[in-house]
Amino acid sequence: MPSVTDHVEDLTPQQIVEELDKYIIGQEDAKKNVAIALRNRWRRQNAPEEMRDEIMPNNIIMIGPTGVGKTEIARRLARLARAPFIKVEASKFTEVGYVGRDVDSMIRDLTDIAVNMVEEEHKEEVQDRARELAEDRILDILVPPEDDRPDRSGDGVQDGPGFTVQQDEPATADDEQESLRQRTRQKFREKLERGDLDDREIEIEVTSDSSSMMQVFGPMGMEEMGMDLQEMFGNLGGGQKRKTRRVTVEEARDILTQEEAQKLIDMDQVKDDALERVQQAGIVFVDEIDKVAAGTRTRDDG
């Protein structure tokens, strides 16, 4: 998969600012600086590998009252770069906040976002094939295949001990029925493509995630325990099961397309790509850091 900022190669900092201008009014200096930072990020990713780790991306501090566009600039920049983005409140990652979450949980949440983002991109790549498979499953419901019958071709008539006379048989009724079924299936496929069957209700089998979920809230360091318990109890739940749903053909097409797309993608590759994206392009927007700094200064003065 191409690098997350490959398409930024065609955008100069001025063009990046023009994209941000569509959503943010004013703040010209801020938009100019983040545009340069994004362009430099692309240059870092395209530098020789032995030099890449020596070029560290810079952090950016945006200062201003509520509502001037700080968060929106960061969010739009992340969307432009197709980079995972998360906004967190600084007070929740210090002793000021009662939750007391640690920085690891911040990156873990960012990684979850990246996995979902990359998974959707991989699904988009196989969408056409997934749709074809979904329509085949719908056609199997509308025009069920004939029950398997024993193949009697090659049977002969016994003519005395040790001798078998092979008989040539004309096309059987089974062949004619199969030919008729294929013609009927093709007609239904054409109706399906035109949308003539969208309002018709059918029963489909879909995957149902029956895993038990448990979330543990507690002081710093307990979140890892919560994740382990989720995985443990999820495994006890027996994994994924099948259930029957009655839906319209239009709804079935969307549901089955998503299910087939999920089968076509490689989740191990998705996780690898997501981790790489977090490491190379992830954006963490830390809000309300001024409250933490103000609290620290007050304690020091006291």
C-alpha atoms as one frame of an Amber mdcrd trajectory, in Angstrom:
protein
   0.000   0.000   0.000   1.315   3.490  -0.843   2.572   5.731   1.925  -0.126
   7.662   3.725   1.158  11.021   2.473   2.052   9.994  -1.084  -0.735  12.172
  -2.488   0.683  15.181  -0.582   3.575  15.111  -3.054   1.349  16.916  -5.547
   0.359  19.615  -3.038   2.556  22.588  -2.236   2.166  24.290   1.163   0.165
  27.004  -0.604  -2.246  24.417  -2.022  -2.581  22.793   1.400  -3.501  26.204
   2.830  -6.097  26.612   0.072  -7.660  23.301   1.098  -7.786  24.443   4.724
  -9.299  27.773   3.635 -12.420  25.878   2.556 -13.207  25.053   6.189 -11.352
  27.536   8.426 -11.783  31.304   8.283  -8.713  33.379   9.122  -5.802  31.929
  11.117  -3.459  32.397   8.155  -0.245  31.966  10.156  -1.467  28.760  11.778
  -2.572  27.253   8.463   0.723  28.189   6.819   2.786  26.574   9.572   0.832
  23.309   9.650   0.972  23.141   5.834   4.764  23.395   5.946   4.860  20.762
   8.696   2.775  18.366   6.579   5.013  18.893   3.570   8.099  18.279   5.713
   6.491  15.073   6.976   6.220  13.859   3.377   9.876  14.770   2.760  10.892
  12.775   5.845   9.046   9.682   4.642  10.754   9.913   1.265  14.239  10.446
   2.675  16.755   7.558   2.552  15.941   5.011   5.231  19.237   5.508   7.043
  18.441   9.227   7.424  14.739   8.944   8.184  15.110   8.273  11.900  17.419
  11.265  12.213  14.705  13.645  10.986  12.228  13.951  13.822   8.826  15.524
  13.119   8.121  18.660  15.133   5.352  19.165  17.655   3.132  22.199  17.126
   1.609  24.334  19.885  -1.463  26.349  18.881  -2.515  29.011  21.368  -5.836
  30.802  21.253  -9.274  31.133  22.863 -12.014  28.571  22.394 -13.640  28.557
  18.969 -10.884  30.085  16.836 -10.268  26.855  14.901  -7.364  25.071  16.595
  -9.020  21.656  16.652 -10.534  22.054  13.199  -7.164  22.892  11.643  -5.637
  19.729  13.104  -8.643  17.584  12.148  -8.741  18.826   8.554  -4.996  18.413
   8.207  -5.269  14.797   9.355  -8.081  14.142   6.895  -6.081  15.691   4.073
  -3.109  13.450   4.901  -5.303  10.381   5.603  -3.603  10.206   8.983  -5.126
   8.769  12.186  -6.238  11.585  14.483  -7.282  11.672  18.121  -8.192  14.546
  20.406  -7.568  14.130  24.128  -7.890  16.377  27.140  -4.623  16.897  28.961
  -6.311  16.874  32.362  -7.247  13.205  31.926  -3.609  12.214  31.578  -2.309
  13.897  34.727  -3.025  13.817  38.430  -5.451  16.708  37.877  -7.960  14.332
  36.290  -9.676  11.694  38.397  -9.394   9.058  35.666  -5.620   9.108  35.684
  -5.113   7.484  32.265  -1.564   7.006  31.052   0.018   8.037  27.772   0.061
   4.428  26.533  -3.730   4.418  26.451  -3.634   7.545  24.281  -1.526   5.787
  21.653  -3.600   2.619  21.971  -6.758   4.603  21.186  -4.983   6.203  18.225
  -3.991   2.742  16.987  -7.605   1.549  17.210  -8.627   4.500  15.059  -5.870
   3.686  12.562  -6.958   0.034  12.332 -10.540   1.066  11.548  -9.313   3.599
   8.995  -7.001   1.177   7.178  -9.591  -1.608   7.315 -12.118   0.606   5.514
  -9.516   1.485   2.875  -8.726  -2.199   2.275 -12.444  -2.981   2.024 -12.854
  -0.219  -0.526 -10.191  -1.844  -2.695 -12.139  -5.141  -2.848 -15.598  -3.562
  -2.958 -16.376  -4.566  -6.555 -15.448  -8.211  -5.985 -17.323  -8.260  -2.671
 -20.435  -6.920  -4.376 -20.256  -9.662  -7.017 -20.005 -12.338  -4.328 -22.884
 -10.766  -2.404 -25.102 -10.796  -5.500 -24.216 -14.451  -6.100 -25.382 -15.262
  -2.567 -28.644 -13.388  -3.149 -29.199 -15.259  -6.416 -28.629 -18.559  -4.604
 -31.530 -17.579  -2.337 -33.806 -16.406  -5.151 -32.939 -19.313  -7.468 -31.832
 -22.188  -5.223 -29.582 -24.815  -6.831 -31.059 -28.241  -7.475 -30.409 -30.931
  -4.889 -27.378 -33.024  -5.725 -28.360 -36.208  -7.434 -26.237 -39.333  -7.983
 -24.302 -39.252 -11.226 -25.532 -42.185 -13.274 -23.525 -41.382 -16.371 -21.365
 -44.317 -17.300 -23.792 -46.872 -15.869 -24.100 -49.921 -18.055 -26.363 -52.916
 -18.466 -25.035 -56.284 -17.326 -24.960 -58.725 -20.251 -23.884 -62.023 -18.875
 -21.180 -62.747 -16.330 -18.189 -60.467 -16.647 -19.577 -58.388 -19.528 -21.006
 -54.877 -19.394 -22.583 -53.180 -22.393 -22.093 -49.372 -22.269 -25.155 -47.449
 -23.426 -25.113 -43.979 -24.962 -27.803 -41.869 -23.272 -29.297 -38.621 -24.578
 -29.304 -35.457 -22.492 -31.050 -36.240 -19.239 -33.891 -34.336 -17.616 -31.402
 -33.148 -15.011 -29.368 -31.396 -17.714 -32.473 -29.682 -19.044 -33.459 -28.553
 -15.567 -29.978 -27.170 -14.936 -30.060 -25.285 -18.233 -33.462 -23.842 -17.326
 -32.186 -22.871 -13.886 -29.200 -21.048 -15.383 -31.467 -19.078 -17.734 -33.756
 -18.207 -14.844 -30.748 -17.182 -12.742 -29.524 -14.883 -15.521 -32.931 -13.204
 -15.741 -32.949 -12.662 -11.988 -29.401 -11.275 -12.168 -30.529  -8.698 -14.723
 -33.474  -7.726 -12.514 -31.147  -7.517  -9.527 -28.765  -5.198 -11.377 -31.663
  -2.965 -12.469 -32.984  -2.764  -8.918 -36.307  -4.398  -9.767 -35.991  -6.742
  -6.769 -34.836  -4.201  -4.185 -38.124  -4.212  -2.228 -38.482  -7.992  -2.149
 -37.861  -9.587   1.256 -35.535 -12.560   1.660 -33.891 -14.429   4.522 -30.115
 -14.314   4.756 -27.548 -15.815   7.091 -25.110 -13.329   8.555 -22.291 -13.459
  11.055 -23.220 -12.597  14.620 -20.451 -11.697  17.051 -21.470 -13.455  20.243
 -18.331 -12.594  22.175 -18.923 -11.429  25.698 -17.516  -7.993  26.373 -16.338
  -6.584  29.673 -14.737  -3.234  30.318 -12.839  -2.434  33.488 -12.420   1.111
  34.720  -9.905   1.871  37.387  -6.791   3.776  38.311  -3.718   4.048  36.128
  -2.438   0.677  34.964  -5.797  -1.125  35.210  -6.771  -0.590  31.565  -4.425
  -3.352  30.448  -6.257  -5.716  32.801  -9.533  -4.660  31.206  -8.229  -5.494
  27.737  -7.000  -8.918  28.878 -10.379  -9.700  30.424 -12.160  -8.674  27.227
 -10.024 -11.054  25.203 -10.388 -13.895  27.718 -14.169 -13.690  28.024 -14.506
 -13.101  24.291 -12.782 -16.406  23.610 -15.100 -18.152  26.065 -18.071 -16.810
  24.116 -17.340 -19.147  21.230 -16.419 -16.524  18.665 -18.648 -15.715  15.725
 -21.929 -17.494  15.031 -24.484 -17.374  12.239 -28.007 -16.034  12.528 -30.899
 -15.595  10.105 -32.316 -12.173   9.275 -35.264 -11.203   7.097 -34.424  -8.097
   5.073 -35.099  -6.554   1.688 -32.856  -7.409  -1.246 -31.449  -3.875  -1.164
 -30.493  -4.238   2.502 -29.153  -7.747   1.895 -26.844  -6.472  -0.837 -25.239
  -3.959   1.536 -24.987  -6.406   4.452 -23.539  -9.245   2.395 -21.154  -6.942
   0.520 -19.638  -5.836   3.822 -19.409  -9.437   5.005 -17.727 -10.590   1.797
 -15.331  -7.632   1.876 -14.350  -8.617   5.415 -13.499 -12.112   4.167 -11.395
 -10.786   1.291  -9.070  -8.550   3.289  -6.032  -9.689   5.273  -6.454  -8.398
   8.828  -2.818  -9.117   9.674  -1.788  -6.800   6.850  -4.353  -4.247   8.011
  -2.838  -4.209  11.502   0.697  -3.896  10.130  -0.308  -0.982   7.890  -2.197
   0.688  10.733   0.780   0.440  13.078   3.051   1.925  10.417   0.592   4.757
   9.888   0.446   5.555  13.594   4.231   5.611  13.824   4.804   7.710  10.718
   1.755   9.963  10.456  -0.367   9.756  13.618  -1.651  13.065  15.015  -2.451
  13.465  18.719  -4.210  16.734  19.548  -3.763  17.490  23.261  -6.398  19.985
  24.368  -6.572  22.082  27.547  -2.850  21.766  28.183  -2.967  25.340  29.511
  -5.076  24.175  32.471  -2.443  21.617  33.400   0.344  24.180  33.041  -1.601
  26.708  35.115  -2.184  24.142  37.856   1.493  23.220  37.928   2.545  26.867
  38.137   0.130  27.477  41.022   1.557  24.579  43.018   5.127  25.723  42.344
   4.311  29.266  43.453   2.729  27.941  46.614
